[in-house]
Amino acid sequence: MTRTSAQIAAEEIVERLRAEGYDAYFAGGCVRDLLLGHTPKDFDVATSAHPDVVLEMFPRTFAVGAHFGVVLVADEIDGQEIVTEVATFRSDGAYADGRRPSEVRFSNNAQEDVVRRDFTINGMLLDPQVLKETGDVSSAVLDYVGGRTDLAAGVIRAIGEPARRFEEDKLRMLRAVRFAARFQFAIEPATEAAIRQFSGSIAQVSCERIRDELTRMLTEGRARLAFELLDQTGLLKQVLPEIDRLHGVEQPPEYHPEGDVWIHTLLLLERLPAGCSPTLAWGALLHDVGKPATFVRAPDRIRFNGHVEVGVKIAADICRRLRFSNEDTTQILSLVENHMRFGDVERMKESTLKRFFRLPRFEEHLALHRVDCLSSHGDLSLYEFAKARYEATPVEEVRPALLMTGQDLIEAGYQPGPEFKEMLAFAEDAQLEGRISSTDEGLVLIRERFGKS
């Protein structure tokens, strides 16, 4: 496997620490990924050196968590800045807030450090010097917690007593689900039982951290499995009760032969590719969130009158609760608000269609409509029509320089007022539909429709 800049930077840190007489190893997820044959995104280093030593030893450091033994070391390799997390071996005191220990005790013992970590597959260390000499990842691993066995068996297992691990840090419950989904591993029974036991306490975790874990689940390529596991462990009802309510909400079989709204949503999540945008992923998750509240069994068929409008309000509440940025919230709500408009796309006036194409990141609207169709009736004809028209329409036709402005109306003798907005929209529609090509032609239409000034 080719050594990345991140690996080289971490190797140099380990070498420098060892040259000064300290123990140092690669630690955590990078070891797991190397054993799986994956290229780690980043490398963490665990060492017996105390934070003050690390801060003094390297020229560019950041004490982001020195109280917990964590220092960031920055370096530049091949013109690229690499930041490596360097953590001192430690044992933890009580976790009063369900997230971080109230106190830590630094240690010189690597084994003492790993037994406080979350899961066995993340609790292994690796000697980079042995790896460089042998080229064999397995021979370079130090495993005090049975991580290699669980990795080979495909098991997510808490280190030590599961209940204690989750009492310490409630976020670990969501991380267990995320790792199980990402690697398609099983959660070990005692670990899963502990998650069920403590699922109600996930509210102790900050909304931002919950949001970030859920976003990772949605965008790592195994979103359906992740949400099935959230449901299975009782976490879904705690973190997203609005999605839990999708269970058992029937849909008209002529449009949704796949089943209820929960099944439909899972099928959408299953089609989200790894690396998709977070806003598209959340839009897919929330697009039908208004259906439970609007379910009606009408004489002709099941209906969800107003589910889009209700869904936008519910999605807005979720985005507010999870503290999404204003930009992401706007896009997520737009995806929910507009997902049903594709049903009219072939009948839209040219001006309406072009305004539809103006939606920010319209490609995400197309992508959502595609997976929505594939997860229900399977008919992609409206998607193909919209995609073809969108790709064939030049940007200057979708957003042309306006032929009519408020100043043009004033110069023509019209008095500014509430009617101006309607007049300008009428003129813009005519321009988008190709009925006018100049300001003078626009004024003719304005006078015909609204009278002379």
VEXKOL-37119 format. One record per residue (C-alpha): residue number from 1; residue in three letters; x, y, z. Coordinates in steps of 0.05 Angstrom, whole numbers, plus 5000, padded with zeros to 4 digits. Example, Ala and Ser with C-alpha at 12.3 -4.5 7.8 and 13.67 -1.06 7.14 Angstrom:
BEGIN
seq/type/u/v/w
1/ALA/5246/4910/5156
2/SER/5273/4979/5143
This chain:
BEGIN
seq/type/u/v/w
1/MET/5000/5000/5000
2/THR/5027/5069/4981
3/ARG/5047/5111/5040
4/THR/5007/5176/5041
5/SER/5032/5244/5064
6/ALA/4991/5235/5128
7/GLN/5026/5169/5142
8/ILE/5094/5198/5130
9/ALA/5080/5257/5176
10/ALA/5057/5209/5231
11/GLU/5118/5165/5222
12/GLU/5164/5225/5230
13/ILE/5128/5244/5295
14/VAL/5136/5174/5322
15/GLU/5210/5172/5303
16/ARG/5223/5239/5337
17/LEU/5187/5218/5401
18/ARG/5224/5152/5404
19/ALA/5290/5187/5392
20/GLU/5276/5226/5457
21/GLY/5263/5162/5495
22/TYR/5187/5160/5493
23/ASP/5141/5104/5470
24/ALA/5099/5122/5410
25/TYR/5052/5084/5363
26/PHE/4998/5093/5311
27/ALA/4931/5086/5346
28/GLY/4857/5077/5333
29/GLY/4821/5079/5267
30/CYS/4883/5082/5223
31/VAL/4907/5015/5250
32/ARG/4838/4985/5237
33/ASP/4837/5012/5166
34/LEU/4908/4988/5150
35/LEU/4889/4917/5173
36/LEU/4827/4921/5128
37/GLY/4871/4941/5069
38/HIS/4841/5011/5067
39/THR/4880/5076/5062
40/PRO/4868/5116/5126
41/LYS/4846/5189/5118
42/ASP/4888/5208/5177
43/PHE/4936/5178/5228
44/ASP/4934/5187/5303
45/VAL/4993/5178/5348
46/ALA/4992/5153/5420
47/THR/5053/5166/5463
48/SER/5080/5164/5534
49/ALA/5104/5236/5526
50/HIS/5063/5286/5565
51/PRO/5028/5343/5527
52/ASP/5078/5397/5550
53/VAL/5134/5355/5521
54/VAL/5099/5347/5454
55/LEU/5083/5422/5452
56/GLU/5157/5438/5462
57/MET/5185/5384/5417
58/PHE/5152/5404/5352
59/PRO/5154/5474/5321
60/ARG/5080/5479/5301
61/THR/5032/5452/5353
62/PHE/4962/5468/5378
63/ALA/4939/5451/5448
64/VAL/4866/5435/5429
65/GLY/4857/5385/5486
66/ALA/4919/5387/5528
67/HIS/4878/5375/5591
68/PHE/4858/5308/5560
69/GLY/4928/5296/5533
70/VAL/4913/5316/5461
71/VAL/4959/5360/5419
72/LEU/4956/5374/5345
73/VAL/5022/5373/5308
74/ALA/5025/5408/5241
75/ASP/5076/5395/5186
76/GLU/5083/5408/5112
77/ILE/5098/5350/5065
78/ASP/5103/5361/4990
79/GLY/5069/5428/4997
80/GLN/5011/5399/5035
81/GLU/4996/5416/5108
82/ILE/4986/5354/5150
83/VAL/4957/5358/5220
84/THR/4967/5297/5264
85/GLU/4933/5285/5331
86/VAL/4982/5264/5385
87/ALA/4951/5237/5449
88/THR/4986/5219/5514
89/PHE/4973/5150/5543
90/ARG/4921/5159/5598
91/SER/4868/5129/5642
92/ASP/4803/5166/5653
93/GLY/4766/5187/5715
94/ALA/4690/5193/5720
95/TYR/4650/5218/5660
96/ALA/4603/5267/5695
97/ASP/4572/5296/5632
98/GLY/4565/5231/5592
99/ARG/4616/5256/5541
100/ARG/4684/5272/5571
101/PRO/4721/5250/5634
102/SER/4722/5300/5691
103/GLU/4796/5283/5701
104/VAL/4850/5242/5668
105/ARG/4914/5210/5693
106/PHE/4972/5207/5645
107/SER/5006/5140/5640
108/ASN/5069/5108/5613
109/ASN/5032/5044/5597
110/ALA/5003/5033/5528
111/GLN/4958/4977/5550
112/GLU/4927/5021/5604
113/ASP/4911/5071/5550
114/VAL/4876/5025/5501
115/VAL/4829/4992/5551
116/ARG/4794/5059/5562
117/ARG/4777/5065/5487
118/ASP/4710/5050/5456
119/PHE/4711/4987/5412
120/THR/4761/4931/5403
121/ILE/4770/4946/5328
122/ASN/4790/5017/5347
123/GLY/4834/4996/5406
124/MET/4895/4970/5370
125/LEU/4964/5002/5365
126/LEU/5015/4995/5309
127/ASP/5091/5002/5308
128/PRO/5107/5040/5244
129/GLN/5180/5020/5248
130/VAL/5162/4946/5245
131/LEU/5114/4961/5188
132/LYS/5169/4996/5148
133/GLU/5218/4940/5160
134/THR/5171/4882/5145
135/GLY/5117/4911/5101
136/ASP/5069/4867/5141
137/VAL/5014/4905/5177
138/SER/4993/4846/5220
139/SER/5062/4836/5249
140/ALA/5066/4909/5269
141/VAL/5002/4910/5309
142/LEU/4998/4910/5385
143/ASP/4930/4883/5405
144/TYR/4912/4881/5479
145/VAL/4836/4878/5469
146/GLY/4823/4825/5416
147/GLY/4812/4875/5360
148/ARG/4842/4832/5306
149/THR/4796/4774/5322
150/ASP/4734/4819/5321
151/LEU/4758/4853/5257
152/ALA/4765/4786/5223
153/ALA/4697/4763/5249
154/GLY/4662/4827/5230
155/VAL/4641/4846/5301
156/ILE/4632/4913/5337
157/ARG/4648/4899/5410
158/ALA/4656/4948/5466
159/ILE/4723/4943/5503
160/GLY/4712/4914/5572
161/GLU/4643/4922/5603
162/PRO/4596/4952/5550
163/ALA/4551/4987/5601
164/ARG/4611/5023/5630
165/ARG/4635/5046/5561
166/PHE/4567/5076/5545
167/GLU/4557/5105/5614
168/GLU/4623/5142/5603
169/ASP/4608/5169/5534
170/LYS/4538/5166/5506
171/LEU/4561/5185/5436
172/ARG/4594/5116/5432
173/MET/4524/5086/5421
174/LEU/4517/5124/5355
175/ARG/4588/5108/5336
176/ALA/4575/5034/5346
177/VAL/4517/5038/5297
178/ARG/4558/5079/5247
179/PHE/4617/5031/5248
180/ALA/4571/4970/5243
181/ALA/4537/5001/5182
182/ARG/4600/5026/5148
183/PHE/4636/4959/5152
184/GLN/4572/4916/5150
185/PHE/4592/4885/5217
186/ALA/4547/4857/5270
187/ILE/4541/4891/5338
188/GLU/4561/4840/5391
189/PRO/4499/4820/5433
190/ALA/4523/4847/5500
191/THR/4544/4912/5466
192/GLU/4476/4918/5432
193/ALA/4440/4903/5497
194/ALA/4477/4959/5531
195/ILE/4459/5007/5475
196/ARG/4386/4989/5485
197/GLN/4394/4999/5559
198/PHE/4424/5068/5553
199/SER/4390/5093/5489
200/GLY/4346/5140/5528
201/SER/4407/5178/5554
202/ILE/4432/5197/5484
203/ALA/4400/5265/5497
204/GLN/4460/5281/5541
205/VAL/4501/5287/5477
206/SER/4502/5355/5444
207/CYS/4456/5364/5385
208/GLU/4514/5382/5341
209/ARG/4550/5316/5355
210/ILE/4486/5277/5343
211/ARG/4476/5314/5277
212/ASP/4548/5300/5255
213/GLU/4543/5225/5271
214/LEU/4477/5219/5234
215/THR/4505/5257/5174
216/ARG/4563/5209/5171
217/MET/4515/5150/5172
218/LEU/4475/5181/5115
219/THR/4536/5195/5071
220/GLU/4582/5136/5081
221/GLY/4545/5090/5032
222/ARG/4507/5046/5081
223/ALA/4451/5094/5102
224/ARG/4396/5042/5101
225/LEU/4433/4994/5145
226/ALA/4451/5050/5193
227/PHE/4379/5070/5202
228/GLU/4356/4998/5209
229/LEU/4407/4991/5265
230/LEU/4384/5057/5297
231/ASP/4314/5029/5296
232/GLN/4336/4961/5322
233/THR/4374/4990/5381
234/GLY/4321/5040/5402
235/LEU/4364/5100/5384
236/LEU/4320/5123/5326
237/LYS/4261/5138/5371
238/GLN/4307/5181/5414
239/VAL/4346/5221/5362
240/LEU/4294/5226/5307
241/PRO/4225/5210/5333
242/GLU/4195/5242/5271
243/ILE/4228/5188/5228
244/ASP/4207/5133/5276
245/ARG/4135/5154/5263
246/LEU/4141/5133/5190
247/HIS/4133/5060/5212
248/GLY/4067/5029/5190
249/VAL/4042/5091/5153
250/GLU/4008/5058/5093
251/GLN/4012/5087/5022
252/PRO/3969/5077/4960
253/PRO/3995/5013/4928
254/GLU/3984/5039/4858
255/TYR/4038/5091/4870
256/HIS/4078/5056/4925
257/PRO/4078/4981/4915
258/GLU/4140/4977/4959
259/GLY/4101/4987/5024
260/ASP/4095/5038/5079
261/VAL/4131/5104/5086
262/TRP/4186/5074/5129
263/ILE/4202/5021/5077
264/HIS/4199/5074/5022
265/THR/4248/5118/5060
266/LEU/4295/5060/5073
267/LEU/4296/5045/4999
268/LEU/4316/5117/4984
269/LEU/4371/5114/5036
270/GLU/4396/5049/5005
271/ARG/4407/5086/4939
272/LEU/4449/5143/4969
273/PRO/4520/5133/4944
274/ALA/4580/5141/4990
275/GLY/4603/5213/4988
276/CYS/4536/5243/4969
277/SER/4523/5313/4995
278/PRO/4496/5318/5066
279/THR/4439/5362/5043
280/LEU/4416/5312/4991
281/ALA/4420/5256/5043
282/TRP/4379/5294/5094
283/GLY/4330/5315/5040
284/ALA/4321/5241/5022
285/LEU/4310/5223/5095
286/LEU/4260/5279/5108
287/HIS/4223/5285/5042
288/ASP/4161/5248/5066
289/VAL/4166/5266/5140
290/GLY/4099/5301/5135
291/LYS/4060/5239/5115
292/PRO/4044/5210/5184
293/ALA/4009/5274/5205
294/THR/3968/5279/5141
295/PHE/3948/5207/5129
296/VAL/3875/5200/5108
297/ARG/3840/5138/5083
298/ALA/3794/5172/5032
299/PRO/3738/5136/4995
300/ASP/3779/5131/4932
301/ARG/3848/5118/4960
302/ILE/3898/5136/5015
303/ARG/3915/5210/5013
304/PHE/3967/5256/5045
305/ASN/3937/5324/5032
306/GLY/3986/5379/5050
307/HIS/4041/5331/5069
308/VAL/4093/5375/5034
309/GLU/4075/5437/5074
310/VAL/4071/5398/5139
311/GLY/4136/5363/5122
312/VAL/4173/5429/5111
313/LYS/4151/5452/5181
314/ILE/4173/5386/5213
315/ALA/4239/5387/5175
316/ALA/4251/5459/5197
317/ASP/4241/5438/5270
318/ILE/4291/5381/5261
319/CYS/4343/5426/5228
320/ARG/4334/5477/5284
321/ARG/4340/5424/5338
322/LEU/4402/5394/5307
323/ARG/4431/5463/5294
324/PHE/4443/5459/5220
325/SER/4474/5520/5188
326/ASN/4425/5568/5155
327/GLU/4453/5549/5086
328/ASP/4443/5475/5097
329/THR/4375/5485/5127
330/THR/4352/5526/5067
331/GLN/4373/5471/5019
332/ILE/4344/5414/5059
333/LEU/4277/5449/5065
334/SER/4278/5466/4991
335/LEU/4287/5392/4974
336/VAL/4228/5374/5018
337/GLU/4185/5431/4992
338/ASN/4197/5418/4918
339/HIS/4201/5342/4913
340/MET/4129/5335/4888
341/ARG/4135/5388/4834
342/PHE/4165/5339/4785
343/GLY/4095/5310/4776
344/ASP/4077/5372/4736
345/VAL/4142/5382/4700
346/GLU/4117/5361/4630
347/ARG/4058/5409/4636
348/MET/4095/5469/4663
349/LYS/4096/5534/4623
350/GLU/4166/5550/4596
351/SER/4173/5606/4647
352/THR/4152/5561/4705
353/LEU/4200/5506/4683
354/LYS/4258/5555/4678
355/ARG/4242/5583/4746
356/PHE/4242/5512/4772
357/PHE/4311/5502/4743
358/ARG/4334/5564/4781
359/LEU/4329/5528/4848
360/PRO/4399/5528/4880
361/ARG/4435/5462/4869
362/PHE/4380/5437/4823
363/GLU/4422/5375/4811
364/GLU/4404/5353/4881
365/HIS/4330/5360/4866
366/LEU/4339/5316/4805
367/ALA/4378/5265/4845
368/LEU/4324/5263/4899
369/HIS/4269/5254/4848
370/ARG/4307/5198/4815
371/VAL/4316/5157/4879
372/ASP/4244/5174/4899
373/CYS/4219/5142/4835
374/LEU/4265/5082/4838
375/SER/4241/5070/4910
376/SER/4168/5068/4890
377/HIS/4136/5059/4822
378/GLY/4202/5057/4783
379/ASP/4179/5104/4727
380/LEU/4235/5152/4710
381/SER/4201/5186/4651
382/LEU/4191/5252/4688
383/TYR/4262/5250/4714
384/GLU/4289/5238/4644
385/PHE/4247/5295/4616
386/ALA/4269/5344/4669
387/LYS/4342/5323/4665
388/ALA/4344/5329/4590
389/ARG/4311/5397/4590
390/TYR/4355/5422/4647
391/GLU/4419/5400/4612
392/ALA/4397/5427/4545
393/THR/4376/5496/4570
394/PRO/4433/5546/4572
395/VAL/4444/5584/4637
396/GLU/4432/5650/4601
397/GLU/4362/5626/4583
398/VAL/4347/5604/4654
399/ARG/4373/5669/4684
400/PRO/4374/5720/4628
401/ALA/4390/5794/4638
402/LEU/4322/5824/4651
403/LEU/4291/5865/4595
404/MET/4244/5901/4643
405/THR/4263/5934/4709
406/GLY/4227/5978/4758
407/GLN/4265/6038/4730
408/ASP/4237/6022/4661
409/LEU/4166/6024/4689
410/ILE/4179/6090/4724
411/GLU/4207/6120/4661
412/ALA/4145/6096/4624
413/GLY/4103/6136/4674
414/TYR/4080/6082/4723
415/GLN/4078/6100/4796
416/PRO/4116/6052/4842
417/GLY/4070/6009/4884
418/PRO/4049/5938/4903
419/GLU/4030/5924/4830
420/PHE/4102/5933/4807
421/LYS/4121/5863/4831
422/GLU/4064/5831/4791
423/MET/4081/5873/4729
424/LEU/4154/5855/4731
425/ALA/4139/5781/4742
426/PHE/4091/5783/4683
427/ALA/4145/5814/4639
428/GLU/4197/5764/4662
429/ASP/4151/5706/4646
430/ALA/4141/5734/4576
431/GLN/4216/5739/4567
432/LEU/4228/5668/4592
433/GLU/4175/5643/4544
434/GLY/4206/5680/4485
435/ARG/4146/5726/4475
436/ILE/4187/5790/4481
437/SER/4259/5805/4462
438/SER/4265/5879/4480
439/THR/4243/5930/4532
440/ASP/4196/5963/4483
441/GLU/4161/5897/4469
442/GLY/4155/5887/4544
443/LEU/4123/5955/4553
444/VAL/4071/5938/4500
445/LEU/4051/5875/4537
446/ILE/4050/5912/4604
447/ARG/4003/5965/4576
448/GLU/3958/5912/4545
449/ARG/3953/5874/4611
450/PHE/3955/5930/4663
451/GLY/3932/5991/4624
452/LYS/3970/6053/4607
453/SER/4008/6094/4659
